[in-house]
Amino acid sequence: MKQENGRRMENTGDEYSERRRIMVERLIRNGYLSKPEVIDAMLKVPRHLFVPESQRCCAYQDRPLPIGYGQTISAPHMVAMMTEHLDVKEHHKILEIGSGSGYQAAVLAEIVRDGKIYTVERIPELVEFARRNLERCQYRNVLVILGEGTKGYARESPYDRIIVTAAAPHLPKALIEQLKDDGRMLIPVGGRGYQNLMLIEKKNGRISERNLGGCVFVPLIGENGW
């Protein structure tokens, strides 16, 4: 094991490190990555440890991969794009809706350092999968919570940033209420088959929306979702 950023990283071998480097270079070349802190985070997080063993051969391809229970880990370009638009700072408190395998939370954890990430997942088996993955990589600033994500996590609100990794039919009111003033939220909004990735900003209590383009996510299930 090696020490890095106050945590231990599993020595995963040169093969995966080289694949990860190639993936990141491709994302930079294609315009998805530009911020040094996001580039650094994606170079460090071992994506192959956040997918089922049967999918590890494909871990550094730029496409979503199945993680079981009808869910997927987002394609690297989507993780890169969402992380860059979220504009995370080291001290931020972040709410993630849809833990999945824990990969997006791990990327954010590399950036927030002394901040905290609360990530909510509705499927018990994926809660345990994400916890195991994050613990194995020694991310100590992420809490994985079993819960109904459309309601957010009011106990620790308000949040500097909120990121939703499942598609909602509309903006969930609870999440807007749990966003700090001067905060940002990223959420896919639309139908079950196709959505727009929306950047929501709250300033002086007013909400603005910006469409970042089309995307495809699994549906956000719950009282304020599907």
GROMACS elastic network, one bead per residue, 0.5 to 0.9 nm:
[ bonds ]
;  ai    aj funct       b0    kb
    1     8     6  0.61412   500
    1     9     6  0.57651   500
    1    11     6  0.54727   500
    2     7     6  0.84124   500
    2     8     6  0.55065   500
    2     9     6  0.53352   500
    2    10     6  0.66726   500
    2    11     6  0.67584   500
    3     6     6  0.66605   500
    3     7     6  0.57249   500
    3     9     6  0.61091   500
    3    10     6  0.89714   500
    4     7     6  0.54379   500
    4     8     6  0.59956   500
    4     9     6  0.65370   500
    5     8     6  0.81428   500
    5   110     6  0.80171   500
    5   113     6  0.79805   500
    6   113     6  0.89783   500
    6   138     6  0.89413   500
    7   137     6  0.77761   500
    7   138     6  0.54896   500
    7   139     6  0.67581   500
    7   140     6  0.77784   500
    8   136     6  0.88163   500
    8   137     6  0.66643   500
    8   138     6  0.57533   500
    8   139     6  0.85379   500
    9    12     6  0.84637   500
    9    44     6  0.89528   500
    9   136     6  0.82563   500
    9   137     6  0.55438   500
    9   138     6  0.68966   500
   10    13     6  0.89806   500
   10    46     6  0.88888   500
   10   136     6  0.76255   500
   10   137     6  0.63954   500
   10   138     6  0.87841   500
   11    14     6  0.88187   500
   12    15     6  0.80961   500
   12    16     6  0.67547   500
   12    17     6  0.75338   500
   12    46     6  0.78722   500
   12    49     6  0.89563   500
   13    16     6  0.60900   500
   13    17     6  0.66041   500
   13    18     6  0.89556   500
   14    18     6  0.59854   500
   14    19     6  0.85493   500
   15    18     6  0.54084   500
   15    19     6  0.64242   500
   15    20     6  0.87541   500
   16    19     6  0.50107   500
   16    20     6  0.60522   500
   16    21     6  0.85667   500
   16    46     6  0.77846   500
   16    47     6  0.89801   500
   16    48     6  0.76779   500
   16    59     6  0.89565   500
   16    60     6  0.82847   500
   17    20     6  0.50600   500
   17    21     6  0.61948   500
   17    22     6  0.87101   500
   17    43     6  0.80524   500
   17    44     6  0.85966   500
   17    46     6  0.79051   500
   18    21     6  0.50487   500
   18    22     6  0.62620   500
   18    23     6  0.86148   500
   19    22     6  0.51558   500
   19    23     6  0.61823   500
   19    24     6  0.87209   500
   19    59     6  0.88200   500
   19    60     6  0.61714   500
   19    61     6  0.87653   500
   20    23     6  0.50272   500
   20    24     6  0.62281   500
   20    25     6  0.86116   500
   20    42     6  0.79868   500
   20    43     6  0.62882   500
   20    44     6  0.84558   500
   20    45     6  0.87552   500
   20    46     6  0.77029   500
   20    47     6  0.80358   500
   20    59     6  0.87707   500
   20    60     6  0.60501   500
   21    24     6  0.52053   500
   21    25     6  0.61568   500
   21    26     6  0.86033   500
   21    42     6  0.88329   500
   21    43     6  0.62725   500
   22    25     6  0.51180   500
   22    26     6  0.61597   500
   22    27     6  0.86791   500
   22    60     6  0.83567   500
   23    26     6  0.51772   500
   23    27     6  0.63195   500
   23    28     6  0.87853   500
   23    43     6  0.87740   500
   23    60     6  0.59883   500
   23    61     6  0.70818   500
   23    62     6  0.74468   500
   23    76     6  0.81480   500
   24    27     6  0.50398   500
   24    28     6  0.62439   500
   24    29     6  0.85822   500
   24    33     6  0.78250   500
   24    39     6  0.70189   500
   24    42     6  0.69268   500
   24    43     6  0.66682   500
   24    76     6  0.86238   500
   25    28     6  0.51055   500
   25    29     6  0.61224   500
   25    30     6  0.86064   500
   25    33     6  0.86935   500
   26    30     6  0.60909   500
   26    31     6  0.86325   500
   26    32     6  0.87980   500
   27    30     6  0.51248   500
   27    31     6  0.62675   500
   27    32     6  0.52412   500
   27    33     6  0.56715   500
   27    34     6  0.88487   500
   27    62     6  0.86472   500
   27    76     6  0.80117   500
   27    77     6  0.63470   500
   27    80     6  0.78594   500
   28    31     6  0.52329   500
   28    32     6  0.57746   500
   28    34     6  0.62428   500
   28    39     6  0.82408   500
   29    32     6  0.77213   500
   29    33     6  0.79751   500
   30    33     6  0.78770   500
   30    77     6  0.89916   500
   31    34     6  0.71773   500
   32    77     6  0.60801   500
   32    78     6  0.81324   500
   32    80     6  0.61204   500
   32    81     6  0.55701   500
   32    84     6  0.83452   500
   33    36     6  0.84154   500
   33    38     6  0.72298   500
   33    39     6  0.64686   500
   33    77     6  0.81089   500
   33    80     6  0.60375   500
   33    81     6  0.69204   500
   33    84     6  0.72873   500
   34    37     6  0.88271   500
   34    38     6  0.75818   500
   34    39     6  0.69508   500
   34    84     6  0.79363   500
   35    38     6  0.54307   500
   35    39     6  0.62263   500
   35    40     6  0.86415   500
   35    84     6  0.68179   500
   36    39     6  0.50662   500
   36    40     6  0.60202   500
   36    41     6  0.85468   500
   37    40     6  0.50917   500
   37    41     6  0.61557   500
   37    42     6  0.87263   500
   37   110     6  0.84121   500
   37   111     6  0.64120   500
   38    41     6  0.50061   500
   38    42     6  0.61823   500
   38    43     6  0.85076   500
   38    80     6  0.71901   500
   38    83     6  0.70084   500
   38    84     6  0.67031   500
   38   107     6  0.77326   500
   38   108     6  0.83990   500
   38   110     6  0.85255   500
   38   111     6  0.72108   500
   39    42     6  0.53114   500
   39    43     6  0.61829   500
   39    44     6  0.87411   500
   39    80     6  0.82440   500
   40    43     6  0.51372   500
   40    44     6  0.63410   500
   40    45     6  0.89070   500
   40   110     6  0.83119   500
   40   111     6  0.86439   500
   41    44     6  0.51859   500
   41    45     6  0.62262   500
   41   106     6  0.84222   500
   41   107     6  0.54988   500
   41   108     6  0.76412   500
   41   109     6  0.84145   500
   41   110     6  0.54384   500
   41   111     6  0.66206   500
   42    45     6  0.54724   500
   42    46     6  0.81749   500
   42    47     6  0.85221   500
   42    76     6  0.87517   500
   42    80     6  0.78467   500
   42   107     6  0.62527   500
   42   110     6  0.86362   500
   43    46     6  0.79027   500
   44    47     6  0.89439   500
   44   107     6  0.82949   500
   44   110     6  0.80785   500
   45    48     6  0.88314   500
   45    49     6  0.87201   500
   45   103     6  0.78184   500
   45   106     6  0.67178   500
   45   107     6  0.63435   500
   45   110     6  0.80218   500
   45   137     6  0.84971   500
   46    49     6  0.57072   500
   46    50     6  0.73572   500
   46   103     6  0.86123   500
   46   137     6  0.84121   500
   47    50     6  0.52523   500
   47    51     6  0.70298   500
   47    56     6  0.84875   500
   47    59     6  0.61238   500
   47    60     6  0.71552   500
   47   103     6  0.66634   500
   48    51     6  0.56467   500
   48    52     6  0.81232   500
   48    53     6  0.80169   500
   48    55     6  0.78897   500
   48    56     6  0.51296   500
   48    57     6  0.79518   500
   48    58     6  0.81372   500
   48    60     6  0.73700   500
   49    52     6  0.77391   500
   49    53     6  0.80143   500
   49    56     6  0.76304   500
   49    59     6  0.85717   500
   49   103     6  0.87150   500
   49   133     6  0.65894   500
   49   136     6  0.86711   500
   49   137     6  0.84871   500
   50    53     6  0.89286   500
   50    56     6  0.87004   500
   50    59     6  0.85091   500
   50    67     6  0.87202   500
   50    73     6  0.82624   500
   50   101     6  0.55280   500
   50   102     6  0.66729   500
   50   103     6  0.58432   500
   50   129     6  0.84625   500
   50   130     6  0.76364   500
   50   133     6  0.59750   500
   50   134     6  0.83542   500
   51    54     6  0.80183   500
   51    55     6  0.60863   500
   51    56     6  0.63530   500
   51    59     6  0.70472   500
   51    65     6  0.75980   500
   51    66     6  0.78958   500
   51    67     6  0.61523   500
   51    73     6  0.74792   500
   51   101     6  0.67714   500
   51   103     6  0.86456   500
   51   133     6  0.89216   500
   52    55     6  0.54334   500
   52    56     6  0.66845   500
   52    66     6  0.81678   500
   52    67     6  0.61751   500
   52    68     6  0.83922   500
   52   101     6  0.89912   500
   53    56     6  0.52811   500
   53    57     6  0.82925   500
   54    57     6  0.74158   500
   54    58     6  0.88332   500
   55    58     6  0.55128   500
   55    59     6  0.63528   500
   55    65     6  0.72426   500
   55    66     6  0.79296   500
   55    67     6  0.84988   500
   56    60     6  0.82332   500
   57    60     6  0.78251   500
   57    61     6  0.87179   500
   58    61     6  0.54296   500
   58    62     6  0.86792   500
   58    63     6  0.85739   500
   58    65     6  0.79880   500
   59    62     6  0.82387   500
   59    63     6  0.85989   500
   59    65     6  0.78106   500
   60    63     6  0.83363   500
   60    76     6  0.77888   500
   61    64     6  0.84847   500
   61    75     6  0.79736   500
   61    76     6  0.78163   500
   62    74     6  0.89871   500
   62    75     6  0.53178   500
   62    76     6  0.54029   500
   62    77     6  0.64551   500
   62    78     6  0.89469   500
   63    73     6  0.86829   500
   63    74     6  0.70835   500
   63    76     6  0.67242   500
   63    77     6  0.79976   500
   63    78     6  0.89632   500
   64    72     6  0.60826   500
   64    73     6  0.54124   500
   64    76     6  0.76632   500
   65    71     6  0.85466   500
   65    72     6  0.52800   500
   65    73     6  0.53670   500
   65    74     6  0.70259   500
   65    75     6  0.74033   500
   66    69     6  0.85083   500
   66    70     6  0.73350   500
   66    71     6  0.60346   500
   66    73     6  0.64530   500
   67    70     6  0.75882   500
   67    71     6  0.58023   500
   67    72     6  0.51768   500
   67    73     6  0.64853   500
   67   100     6  0.75867   500
   67   101     6  0.70258   500
   67   126     6  0.83813   500
   68    71     6  0.56788   500
   68    72     6  0.72385   500
   68   126     6  0.81873   500
   69    72     6  0.86831   500
   69   123     6  0.79636   500
   69   125     6  0.83854   500
   69   126     6  0.81514   500
   70   218     6  0.82337   500
   71   100     6  0.70763   500
   71   218     6  0.67807   500
   72    75     6  0.88620   500
   72   100     6  0.70183   500
   72   101     6  0.82738   500
   72   217     6  0.86085   500
   72   218     6  0.77291   500
   73    76     6  0.87685   500
   73   100     6  0.64753   500
   73   101     6  0.66592   500
   73   102     6  0.86483   500
   73   103     6  0.74890   500
   73   104     6  0.85012   500
   74    77     6  0.82097   500
   74    78     6  0.63443   500
   74    79     6  0.64381   500
   74   103     6  0.87255   500
   74   104     6  0.82682   500
   74   165     6  0.81539   500
   74   217     6  0.81634   500
   75    78     6  0.54163   500
   75    79     6  0.65138   500
   75    80     6  0.87794   500
   76    79     6  0.50540   500
   76    80     6  0.60620   500
   76    81     6  0.85331   500
   77    80     6  0.50267   500
   77    81     6  0.60466   500
   77    82     6  0.85383   500
   78    81     6  0.50544   500
   78    82     6  0.59814   500
   78    83     6  0.83358   500
   78   215     6  0.86449   500
   79    82     6  0.52983   500
   79    83     6  0.59703   500
   79    84     6  0.85056   500
   79   103     6  0.88559   500
   79   104     6  0.65109   500
   79   107     6  0.84161   500
   80    83     6  0.52551   500
   80    84     6  0.61373   500
   80    85     6  0.86722   500
   81    84     6  0.52450   500
   81    85     6  0.62227   500
   81    86     6  0.85462   500
   82    85     6  0.52279   500
   82    86     6  0.60055   500
   82    87     6  0.88609   500
   82   163     6  0.80645   500
   82   186     6  0.70991   500
   82   197     6  0.88494   500
   83    86     6  0.51201   500
   83    87     6  0.67450   500
   83    88     6  0.74198   500
   83   104     6  0.83365   500
   83   107     6  0.80588   500
   83   108     6  0.72636   500
   83   163     6  0.88079   500
   84    87     6  0.55319   500
   84    88     6  0.77760   500
   85    88     6  0.84294   500
   85   184     6  0.88877   500
   85   186     6  0.79462   500
   85   199     6  0.77666   500
   86   161     6  0.69495   500
   86   162     6  0.81537   500
   86   163     6  0.76837   500
   86   184     6  0.64944   500
   86   185     6  0.70097   500
   86   186     6  0.68328   500
   86   199     6  0.82058   500
   87   161     6  0.85107   500
   87   184     6  0.82236   500
   88    91     6  0.85191   500
   88    92     6  0.67049   500
   88    94     6  0.85994   500
   88   108     6  0.76460   500
   88   111     6  0.69914   500
   88   112     6  0.68283   500
   88   160     6  0.84953   500
   88   161     6  0.74046   500
   89    92     6  0.55364   500
   89   111     6  0.69331   500
   89   112     6  0.58260   500
   89   113     6  0.88241   500
   89   115     6  0.83064   500
   90   110     6  0.89878   500
   90   111     6  0.59248   500
   90   113     6  0.54976   500
   90   114     6  0.62217   500
   90   115     6  0.59725   500
   91   112     6  0.58061   500
   91   113     6  0.71437   500
   91   114     6  0.56520   500
   91   116     6  0.78369   500
   92   112     6  0.60703   500
   92   113     6  0.88201   500
   92   114     6  0.80144   500
   92   116     6  0.66955   500
   92   117     6  0.83442   500
   92   159     6  0.78157   500
   92   160     6  0.57483   500
   92   161     6  0.73013   500
   93   112     6  0.80174   500
   93   115     6  0.54680   500
   93   117     6  0.59094   500
   93   118     6  0.78764   500
   93   156     6  0.88702   500
   93   157     6  0.88541   500
   93   158     6  0.84346   500
   93   159     6  0.54883   500
   93   160     6  0.55062   500
   93   161     6  0.67526   500
   93   162     6  0.88470   500
   94   108     6  0.85639   500
   94   112     6  0.87899   500
   94   115     6  0.79585   500
   94   116     6  0.62902   500
   94   118     6  0.61898   500
   94   119     6  0.81739   500
   94   159     6  0.56321   500
   94   160     6  0.59953   500
   94   162     6  0.56915   500
   94   163     6  0.77302   500
   95   116     6  0.86865   500
   95   117     6  0.59353   500
   95   119     6  0.57754   500
   95   120     6  0.78162   500
   95   152     6  0.77225   500
   95   153     6  0.76379   500
   95   156     6  0.89038   500
   95   157     6  0.85373   500
   95   159     6  0.64452   500
   95   160     6  0.82726   500
   95   161     6  0.64154   500
   95   163     6  0.63825   500
   95   164     6  0.83877   500
   96    99     6  0.68038   500
   96   104     6  0.86489   500
   96   105     6  0.73869   500
   96   117     6  0.72461   500
   96   118     6  0.61452   500
   96   120     6  0.62363   500
   96   121     6  0.88288   500
   96   149     6  0.85543   500
   96   152     6  0.85459   500
   96   161     6  0.84873   500
   96   162     6  0.57817   500
   96   164     6  0.58022   500
   96   165     6  0.75575   500
   97   118     6  0.85670   500
   97   119     6  0.58342   500
   97   120     6  0.50522   500
   97   121     6  0.66436   500
   97   148     6  0.87823   500
   97   149     6  0.53554   500
   97   150     6  0.76060   500
   97   152     6  0.71796   500
   97   162     6  0.77693   500
   97   163     6  0.63051   500
   97   165     6  0.61349   500
   97   166     6  0.75148   500
   97   220     6  0.87924   500
   98   102     6  0.88200   500
   98   119     6  0.68107   500
   98   120     6  0.56685   500
   98   122     6  0.75349   500
   98   149     6  0.69473   500
   98   163     6  0.86934   500
   98   164     6  0.64495   500
   98   165     6  0.54007   500
   98   166     6  0.64648   500
   98   220     6  0.81928   500
   99   102     6  0.52684   500
   99   103     6  0.79470   500
   99   104     6  0.76401   500
   99   105     6  0.71949   500
   99   119     6  0.55408   500
   99   120     6  0.58025   500
   99   121     6  0.51196   500
   99   122     6  0.86319   500
   99   126     6  0.76035   500
   99   127     6  0.71998   500
   99   130     6  0.67959   500
   99   144     6  0.72156   500
   99   145     6  0.85684   500
   99   165     6  0.78748   500
  100   103     6  0.75977   500
  100   104     6  0.84573   500
  100   121     6  0.69184   500
  100   123     6  0.86549   500
  100   126     6  0.59555   500
  100   127     6  0.74979   500
  100   129     6  0.81005   500
  100   130     6  0.65296   500
  100   165     6  0.85337   500
  101   104     6  0.82112   500
  101   105     6  0.88920   500
  101   126     6  0.64106   500
  101   127     6  0.78928   500
  101   128     6  0.89208   500
  101   129     6  0.60256   500
  101   131     6  0.82247   500
  101   133     6  0.71869   500
  101   134     6  0.86934   500
  102   105     6  0.53000   500
  102   106     6  0.61972   500
  102   107     6  0.89144   500
  102   119     6  0.83951   500
  102   126     6  0.87795   500
  102   127     6  0.86305   500
  102   129     6  0.79095   500
  102   131     6  0.73144   500
  102   132     6  0.89977   500
  102   133     6  0.67805   500
  102   134     6  0.64658   500
  102   144     6  0.83915   500
  103   106     6  0.50352   500
  103   107     6  0.64105   500
  103   108     6  0.87623   500
  103   130     6  0.79429   500
  103   133     6  0.83367   500
  103   134     6  0.81268   500
  104   107     6  0.51921   500
  104   108     6  0.63498   500
  104   109     6  0.85647   500
  104   165     6  0.88709   500
  105   108     6  0.50921   500
  105   109     6  0.59550   500
  105   110     6  0.87230   500
  105   117     6  0.70414   500
  105   118     6  0.85259   500
  105   119     6  0.72274   500
  105   134     6  0.85308   500
  105   142     6  0.71038   500
  106   110     6  0.63841   500
  106   111     6  0.89693   500
  106   134     6  0.69232   500
  106   137     6  0.87506   500
  106   139     6  0.70273   500
  106   142     6  0.78521   500
  107   110     6  0.53912   500
  107   111     6  0.69821   500
  108   111     6  0.52692   500
  108   112     6  0.62718   500
  108   113     6  0.87344   500
  108   117     6  0.77771   500
  109   112     6  0.53388   500
  109   113     6  0.61789   500
  109   114     6  0.88526   500
  109   115     6  0.79245   500
  109   116     6  0.75297   500
  109   117     6  0.69580   500
  109   139     6  0.70511   500
  109   140     6  0.85417   500
  109   141     6  0.65333   500
  109   142     6  0.69189   500
  110   113     6  0.59983   500
  110   139     6  0.84126   500
  111   114     6  0.89061   500
  111   115     6  0.86265   500
  112   116     6  0.69749   500
  112   117     6  0.83063   500
  112   141     6  0.85670   500
  113   116     6  0.78417   500
  113   141     6  0.75348   500
  114   141     6  0.75109   500
  115   141     6  0.69932   500
  116   140     6  0.89096   500
  116   141     6  0.51344   500
  116   142     6  0.61394   500
  116   143     6  0.80082   500
  117   141     6  0.62344   500
  117   143     6  0.62838   500
  117   144     6  0.84876   500
  118   141     6  0.86321   500
  118   142     6  0.59892   500
  118   144     6  0.62249   500
  118   145     6  0.72108   500
  118   153     6  0.80346   500
  118   156     6  0.83457   500
  119   142     6  0.72961   500
  119   143     6  0.61869   500
  119   145     6  0.60046   500
  119   146     6  0.86774   500
  119   149     6  0.88292   500
  119   153     6  0.87626   500
  120   127     6  0.82188   500
  120   143     6  0.85062   500
  120   144     6  0.59937   500
  120   146     6  0.58644   500
  120   147     6  0.58074   500
  120   148     6  0.72594   500
  120   149     6  0.57346   500
  120   152     6  0.76388   500
  120   153     6  0.76456   500
  121   124     6  0.74797   500
  121   126     6  0.71732   500
  121   127     6  0.59989   500
  121   144     6  0.73282   500
  121   145     6  0.61931   500
  121   146     6  0.51894   500
  121   147     6  0.57432   500
  121   148     6  0.70299   500
  121   149     6  0.65549   500
  122   126     6  0.80813   500
  122   127     6  0.76371   500
  122   145     6  0.83783   500
  122   146     6  0.55631   500
  122   148     6  0.54830   500
  122   149     6  0.68277   500
  122   221     6  0.83959   500
  122   222     6  0.89313   500
  123   126     6  0.54427   500
  123   127     6  0.63381   500
  123   128     6  0.89944   500
  123   146     6  0.72098   500
  123   147     6  0.82212   500
  124   128     6  0.64848   500
  124   129     6  0.86930   500
  124   146     6  0.64656   500
  124   147     6  0.88700   500
  125   128     6  0.52950   500
  125   129     6  0.62322   500
  125   130     6  0.87178   500
  126   130     6  0.58987   500
  126   131     6  0.82923   500
  127   130     6  0.53018   500
  127   131     6  0.61315   500
  127   132     6  0.86449   500
  127   144     6  0.65023   500
  127   145     6  0.70097   500
  127   146     6  0.62772   500
  128   131     6  0.50494   500
  128   132     6  0.60987   500
  128   133     6  0.85757   500
  128   144     6  0.85564   500
  129   132     6  0.52503   500
  129   133     6  0.62201   500
  129   134     6  0.86678   500
  130   133     6  0.51359   500
  130   134     6  0.60829   500
  130   135     6  0.84195   500
  130   144     6  0.73085   500
  131   134     6  0.52492   500
  131   135     6  0.59263   500
  131   136     6  0.84017   500
  131   142     6  0.89153   500
  131   143     6  0.81780   500
  131   144     6  0.63897   500
  132   135     6  0.51500   500
  132   136     6  0.59586   500
  132   137     6  0.86557   500
  133   136     6  0.52094   500
  133   137     6  0.64838   500
  133   138     6  0.86853   500
  134   137     6  0.52607   500
  134   138     6  0.61200   500
  134   139     6  0.54569   500
  134   140     6  0.80701   500
  134   142     6  0.78005   500
  135   139     6  0.59951   500
  135   140     6  0.75062   500
  136   139     6  0.79718   500
  139   142     6  0.63692   500
  140   143     6  0.80866   500
  145   153     6  0.88558   500
  146   149     6  0.87647   500
  147   151     6  0.85776   500
  147   152     6  0.84910   500
  147   153     6  0.83245   500
  148   151     6  0.60670   500
  148   152     6  0.72715   500
  148   153     6  0.86980   500
  148   221     6  0.79027   500
  148   222     6  0.61809   500
  148   223     6  0.80161   500
  149   152     6  0.50618   500
  149   153     6  0.75217   500
  149   164     6  0.87315   500
  149   220     6  0.78857   500
  149   221     6  0.78410   500
  149   222     6  0.70656   500
  149   223     6  0.89755   500
  149   224     6  0.87701   500
  149   225     6  0.89063   500
  150   153     6  0.89580   500
  150   168     6  0.86151   500
  150   172     6  0.63093   500
  150   173     6  0.86796   500
  150   174     6  0.71788   500
  150   175     6  0.72449   500
  150   220     6  0.73031   500
  150   221     6  0.73254   500
  150   222     6  0.57284   500
  150   223     6  0.64549   500
  150   224     6  0.52037   500
  150   225     6  0.61130   500
  151   154     6  0.78174   500
  151   172     6  0.76477   500
  151   173     6  0.83100   500
  151   174     6  0.54630   500
  151   175     6  0.67812   500
  151   222     6  0.80091   500
  151   223     6  0.74570   500
  151   224     6  0.69519   500
  152   157     6  0.86765   500
  152   172     6  0.88939   500
  152   174     6  0.63100   500
  152   175     6  0.56471   500
  152   178     6  0.73970   500
  153   156     6  0.63900   500
  153   157     6  0.67573   500
  153   174     6  0.89109   500
  153   175     6  0.85094   500
  153   178     6  0.79919   500
  154   157     6  0.50011   500
  154   158     6  0.75159   500
  154   174     6  0.83764   500
  154   175     6  0.88889   500
  154   178     6  0.66534   500
  155   158     6  0.87412   500
  156   159     6  0.76022   500
  156   178     6  0.88020   500
  157   160     6  0.89602   500
  157   177     6  0.87478   500
  157   178     6  0.52926   500
  157   179     6  0.72993   500
  157   180     6  0.80221   500
  158   161     6  0.89246   500
  158   177     6  0.78235   500
  158   179     6  0.52453   500
  158   180     6  0.51145   500
  158   181     6  0.86817   500
  159   162     6  0.66809   500
  159   178     6  0.62248   500
  159   179     6  0.50261   500
  159   180     6  0.53315   500
  159   181     6  0.89498   500
  159   183     6  0.72389   500
  159   184     6  0.88564   500
  160   179     6  0.64195   500
  160   180     6  0.54721   500
  160   181     6  0.79744   500
  160   182     6  0.75830   500
  160   184     6  0.67804   500
  160   185     6  0.86632   500
  161   179     6  0.68141   500
  161   180     6  0.77529   500
  161   183     6  0.56462   500
  161   184     6  0.50352   500
  161   185     6  0.56764   500
  161   186     6  0.83428   500
  162   175     6  0.77259   500
  162   176     6  0.89863   500
  162   178     6  0.86325   500
  162   179     6  0.69617   500
  162   183     6  0.81296   500
  162   184     6  0.64649   500
  162   186     6  0.64719   500
  162   187     6  0.83628   500
  163   184     6  0.84691   500
  163   185     6  0.56134   500
  163   187     6  0.62628   500
  164   167     6  0.76855   500
  164   168     6  0.88116   500
  164   185     6  0.77902   500
  164   186     6  0.61087   500
  164   188     6  0.71719   500
  164   220     6  0.85871   500
  165   186     6  0.84686   500
  165   187     6  0.68759   500
  165   188     6  0.73361   500
  165   217     6  0.70580   500
  165   218     6  0.80402   500
  165   220     6  0.81153   500
  166   187     6  0.74804   500
  166   188     6  0.65881   500
  166   189     6  0.87304   500
  166   216     6  0.88168   500
  166   217     6  0.53296   500
  166   218     6  0.52214   500
  166   219     6  0.52769   500
  166   221     6  0.83107   500
  167   170     6  0.87354   500
  167   187     6  0.70152   500
  167   189     6  0.54837   500
  167   190     6  0.68098   500
  167   191     6  0.76693   500
  167   192     6  0.71898   500
  167   194     6  0.86113   500
  167   195     6  0.69569   500
  167   196     6  0.88761   500
  167   197     6  0.88293   500
  167   216     6  0.77834   500
  167   217     6  0.54506   500
  167   218     6  0.59502   500
  167   221     6  0.86025   500
  167   225     6  0.80435   500
  167   226     6  0.86490   500
  168   171     6  0.67432   500
  168   172     6  0.76260   500
  168   187     6  0.75460   500
  168   188     6  0.62834   500
  168   190     6  0.63401   500
  168   191     6  0.76707   500
  168   192     6  0.82856   500
  168   195     6  0.85105   500
  168   219     6  0.63765   500
  168   220     6  0.52195   500
  168   221     6  0.79867   500
  168   224     6  0.80283   500
  168   225     6  0.51996   500
  168   226     6  0.67428   500
  169   172     6  0.86760   500
  169   188     6  0.86097   500
  169   189     6  0.55524   500
  169   190     6  0.50361   500
  169   191     6  0.60399   500
  169   192     6  0.79250   500
  169   195     6  0.87503   500
  169   219     6  0.84908   500
  169   220     6  0.81916   500
  169   224     6  0.85732   500
  169   225     6  0.61176   500
  169   226     6  0.66706   500
  170   173     6  0.89121   500
  170   188     6  0.89233   500
  170   189     6  0.58109   500
  170   190     6  0.69592   500
  170   224     6  0.81558   500
  170   225     6  0.73007   500
  171   174     6  0.87815   500
  171   175     6  0.78264   500
  171   176     6  0.76478   500
  171   187     6  0.79062   500
  171   188     6  0.89982   500
  171   189     6  0.71090   500
  171   224     6  0.82506   500
  171   225     6  0.84873   500
  172   175     6  0.55967   500
  172   176     6  0.67595   500
  172   177     6  0.89887   500
  172   224     6  0.54757   500
  172   225     6  0.70604   500
  173   176     6  0.52353   500
  173   177     6  0.62601   500
  173   178     6  0.87429   500
  173   224     6  0.76834   500
  174   177     6  0.51304   500
  174   178     6  0.62758   500
  174   179     6  0.88970   500
  174   224     6  0.81517   500
  175   178     6  0.50537   500
  175   179     6  0.63871   500
  175   185     6  0.85369   500
  176   179     6  0.53178   500
  176   180     6  0.85845   500
  176   185     6  0.81487   500
  176   200     6  0.86144   500
  176   202     6  0.82994   500
  176   207     6  0.84463   500
  177   180     6  0.79809   500
  179   182     6  0.84282   500
  179   183     6  0.58602   500
  179   184     6  0.72475   500
  179   185     6  0.75198   500
  179   201     6  0.88568   500
  179   202     6  0.74469   500
  180   184     6  0.80638   500
  180   202     6  0.72263   500
  180   203     6  0.87721   500
  180   205     6  0.88772   500
  181   184     6  0.86328   500
  181   201     6  0.83473   500
  181   202     6  0.53185   500
  181   203     6  0.54166   500
  181   204     6  0.62272   500
  181   205     6  0.62587   500
  181   206     6  0.85633   500
  182   201     6  0.68207   500
  182   202     6  0.52832   500
  182   204     6  0.74210   500
  182   205     6  0.85981   500
  183   200     6  0.83276   500
  183   201     6  0.58847   500
  183   202     6  0.55452   500
  183   203     6  0.74631   500
  184   199     6  0.70381   500
  184   200     6  0.56285   500
  184   202     6  0.66397   500
  185   198     6  0.80352   500
  185   199     6  0.58664   500
  185   201     6  0.64832   500
  185   202     6  0.86613   500
  186   197     6  0.69330   500
  186   198     6  0.56971   500
  186   200     6  0.62315   500
  186   201     6  0.89685   500
  187   196     6  0.83131   500
  187   197     6  0.57606   500
  187   198     6  0.53593   500
  187   199     6  0.68160   500
  187   200     6  0.79162   500
  188   194     6  0.89782   500
  188   195     6  0.57536   500
  188   196     6  0.54243   500
  188   198     6  0.58733   500
  188   199     6  0.88684   500
  188   214     6  0.85858   500
  188   215     6  0.72273   500
  188   216     6  0.79741   500
  188   217     6  0.72012   500
  189   194     6  0.85257   500
  189   195     6  0.51838   500
  189   196     6  0.54077   500
  189   197     6  0.63486   500
  189   198     6  0.67657   500
  190   193     6  0.81264   500
  190   194     6  0.63220   500
  190   196     6  0.62329   500
  190   197     6  0.88085   500
  191   194     6  0.55110   500
  191   195     6  0.58896   500
  191   219     6  0.83731   500
  192   195     6  0.75432   500
  192   216     6  0.82766   500
  192   217     6  0.79640   500
  192   218     6  0.72786   500
  192   219     6  0.59456   500
  192   226     6  0.86359   500
  193   216     6  0.65036   500
  193   217     6  0.78040   500
  193   218     6  0.82304   500
  193   219     6  0.85762   500
  194   214     6  0.71473   500
  194   215     6  0.61660   500
  194   216     6  0.50358   500
  194   217     6  0.74912   500
  195   213     6  0.83741   500
  195   214     6  0.56977   500
  195   215     6  0.53060   500
  195   216     6  0.58512   500
  195   217     6  0.75028   500
  196   211     6  0.63952   500
  196   212     6  0.69394   500
  196   213     6  0.53832   500
  196   215     6  0.57137   500
  196   216     6  0.81306   500
  197   210     6  0.84764   500
  197   211     6  0.60081   500
  197   212     6  0.53594   500
  197   213     6  0.56847   500
  197   214     6  0.61518   500
  197   215     6  0.62725   500
  197   216     6  0.89094   500
  198   209     6  0.64826   500
  198   210     6  0.56285   500
  198   212     6  0.58800   500
  198   213     6  0.78072   500
  199   208     6  0.81821   500
  199   209     6  0.57128   500
  199   210     6  0.50839   500
  199   211     6  0.64166   500
  199   212     6  0.68707   500
  200   207     6  0.67450   500
  200   208     6  0.57319   500
  200   210     6  0.66053   500
  200   211     6  0.89934   500
  201   206     6  0.80987   500
  201   207     6  0.56957   500
  201   208     6  0.53012   500
  201   209     6  0.66169   500
  201   210     6  0.85494   500
  202   205     6  0.59226   500
  202   206     6  0.54357   500
  202   208     6  0.65495   500
  203   206     6  0.52726   500
  203   207     6  0.66284   500
  203   208     6  0.81176   500
  204   207     6  0.85427   500
  211   214     6  0.83545   500
  217   220     6  0.85924   500
  219   225     6  0.78450   500
  219   226     6  0.67059   500
  220   224     6  0.85344   500
  220   225     6  0.53555   500
  220   226     6  0.59524   500
  221   224     6  0.78382   500
  221   225     6  0.52144   500
  222   226     6  0.59346   500
  223   226     6  0.72970   500
